[in-house]
Amino acid sequence: MQLRSIDDIRVGQWQMLAAMVLSGTIGWFVLQSNQPVFNIVFFRCLIGTVCLALYIGWRGLWRPWPFTGRSLLLCLAGGVALVGNWVLLFHAYRYSSIGMATVVYQAQPFLLYGMAILWLGETASRNKLVALMLAFSGLVLIVAPVLTLDRANWHWWLGTALALGAAALYALATFITKRLPAGIPPHLIACLQVGIGIPLLWPLVQSVALARASTATWGFLFVLGGVHTCLMYILMYSAFRRLPSHLIGTLGFIYPLVAVLVDFVAYGHALLAMQWLGMALVLLANAWMNGWLGVWRKQRLSVTRP
């Protein structure tokens, strides 16, 4: 078992907390930018790639080059899925709401597990199948109020579908990235995967909307690229090195809670009691499937004094 110092764990907790709070505020910056989604994702990729590349250069991680031809193609394929996930999720914010889209987006771990069963032949354990059923029940409760909406509110349905599509693409990006050889610096993987969005989205950028962009709009775009992409990745990967997996999972629950709070404070969108119950079931299922409940019950955290 890896021994970690108390100071290391505390630093990691603050880093992960900061990263998750930043994740929860992404939707607000997306909507406040008042730009087409393709423009937003393009500049997130462009600014994020430049900032990550500078950080990687400062850390001296460009050399030696760790990729083979196959691993590079695999990495870029994961990047295509990652960028596509942003496109769908940012559209979902606009068609439904930040909170609704984010909560539905929490289906991604279960989709990833399904991919492992289908494509890697992983055996479906009883506990994980129960967790999947619990998560599905939670999603039904979250989406159920949408069933009462009339046809004029079809965009809520579309937002929910887009959020599920985004979750599937993120799960695919994670699945592909996990196939990469161990030892490749994660910041380098992130830089290349974010960077693939630049040539992909360049033809889709709407220059007319950019010409009307205000100073505030450019500020939102730079924050999304520099803070919500570069800084957030740096914080997360640094926290991953310092924290045991059950603490990473626990702090990860902050992301949807912050998103729901931001949506309520900024736009007055509140989840119904049924949807709060659904979100609780999804988070509980996530914890169960990843073994965090067992860790909380049985495992004591081992630390060493520095």
Steps between C-alpha positions, in 0.01 A plus 500: 500500500631843408572715803417866471587787732223697667622817328487328160143390560392845616654666193338238277160557660517874440616444142218256428247726671611795287486291182147378573375849586643623170327213318169598654528859372580413136135516396461857624801619300371318191161671518641840595737502203196532272686331214409202281610172655750422223672836563515433874645151466747613233646773720496274803712257299728770357567687824514183709748337261733801500494527879553125550782497243679780686454318832632175351801685360567656839485155661723352228246231407527527122817291496548215462203461265295218660262416216523234233296537183224278637482663843493846341204405280328349802559817700360720223195274460430556869538872436234491228259340748597751770442802276173354372392455861552872564299594192203288608515601867521873425199469271320311777551796737302718263219260417427388857700657784845480654377299799286258301771436240769452763298252704411292192867520401585301813394188308848486346661250746227249432531539125875445538432180694265383225774558242742291707248215508425517127847563361741363758299200613496619861276289722195679635503458876178487700586813700575702189181386328301609806683833489409538132133432579516755783654759267238432233225550758662831596510616138132410461415717801709786361342488156145413617386864545588560134222254409244753623625776270298584193632486147596868510772399746653234276838668556513346850484159340772597254718634783466174690588297190802722430623460860473121469686516169770710664528247782540219245775688314683581825481134601638409157783753538585352841480146363738581214742694721522209743638291211806728477832366633580580862766761555378761250467829692127573544548871428648409162203275423262781596686753285485281188139401556389859551714610206324270253196723539679789328508353145168322555305811596681766299267457196195530729596827670240771436700813425193727493427420865866555590496843335222601739678361806545747785798531731303307762437220250872463430559499874260207544668311215848555644386380842348186345826425321758612754326423828232236429727302271870556574489581872223251573690212334818592688313507833322170434808307390700634792220399739481152344863441599445606859162347588376144548223403259216518753578865579515583130156344460358680802620842387379428148143522627552873554488564123127433441404664829682823406346493152149467643569783747640728228199428280263593783684816608565632149185395315247392762488139373428277798480121502180345627506271805465200268805614300706553816417142597601385154832682525563344841435153353740563211775619733438210739517253210822662382653459845382140525625396156844647561533333840509823699228388740708199599802720548308739722377210713806281528818680403691743714716748317870424553725803531855575608621813671741702284 
